């Protein structure tokens, strides 16, 4: 944090949010100016008298607009909930952050109801990727504002949700770090759901170490990063399913990153994982996500469908055709796939893949509904694997400075979150050297 006070840093971030030439107005849906400043000032005052504090005390953290913040509406990027009552309590994650003194700086924009990997929002505007801003490229979603808030220095870290890549996709497209934890490690109380089966809550930040600090709080974990040498790592490199349709920039950058890891002594083993062949089956017709989303939205859809983004409502409506028997069959198929996945990656410390197959397309290129749908499915394809298989993953940037952002995903089995974070930290040091 340097020599500046916590209040000075928060004020600088608030100035960036307020800057009329910046993106603050489309990154944030609510700004908690006085609360954030009070938390930062309190941290400074306690430090001045020598009271030891948590490392996150006074640190500005943004939260996706799916999380209840006491006294504020939770809009989920929608117009449908514009008349919702303010939350009576903080979400569990927000309460944990407040307990360590963090400054909650505001709520961030998102894809409506978190149901898109592109980050486009027709109601509140769409922040664009920090890369090649004049071209107006998508930020990635659904935690679009979360990623841009960190990448543009409006928050030190952000809290997002991840149902099919929603922390990792925008992290990859904005050149920062995003984590999808094992779903059960972070409580979802007070968070508007998309899919009870796949939803995870994770941090986005500039570095793996920063993500780890936030994850330790929101998961109430006493664990910490373990220093790993790259030369001690045995890493599986997935070559089937995740490599289809890579654009030239992602393909070149990803392979260059693998060469760096090999040069640093990592043992890389190319993998074909049979379990991935069945991924389309478990997602067919919208799968568990559509079924669970429709259950939550069906009453709102019956009365306010016109208020929804039609590109979102059409995907939710797919859940209407999934029967109870189909749903139970999908749950069983998923559990069998998780067991197979665990066996197929057991020999490796982690497995690697490109976070997403392409660099961020422009908003203009996605004006056509057909192209929007194609791009959305492609963006979601790789990261969704980890949600289906109940794993954990960290996406970190692997591109050269100034080039198009590209994410490298380090993936592990469920409950291996700290192992994955520690390996990501080791890889980050090699790639940034």
Secondary structure, DSSP 8 states (H G I E B T S, - for coil): -TTS-HHHHHHHHHHHHH-TTSSHHHHEEEE-HHHHHHHHHHHHHHHHTT----TTTT-EEEEETTB--TTS---TT-STTTT----SS--HHHHHHHHTT-EEEEEE--SGGG--SS---TTT---B-STTGGG-BB--SSSHHHHHHHHTTS-SEEEEEESSSTTHHHHHHHTSEEEE--GGGS--TTB--S-TTT-EEEEEESSHHHHHHHHHHHTT---------GGG-EEEEE-SSTTTT--HHHHHHHHHHHHHHHHTT-EEEEE--GGGGGHHHHHGGGHHHHHHHHHHHHHHHHHHGGGS-HHHHHHHGGGGG--HHHHHHHHHHHHHHHHHHHHHHTTSSEEEEESSSS---BSGGG-SHHHHHHHHHHHHHHHHHHHHTT-EEEEEE-S-TTS---EEEEEE-TT-HHHHHHHHHHHHHHHT-
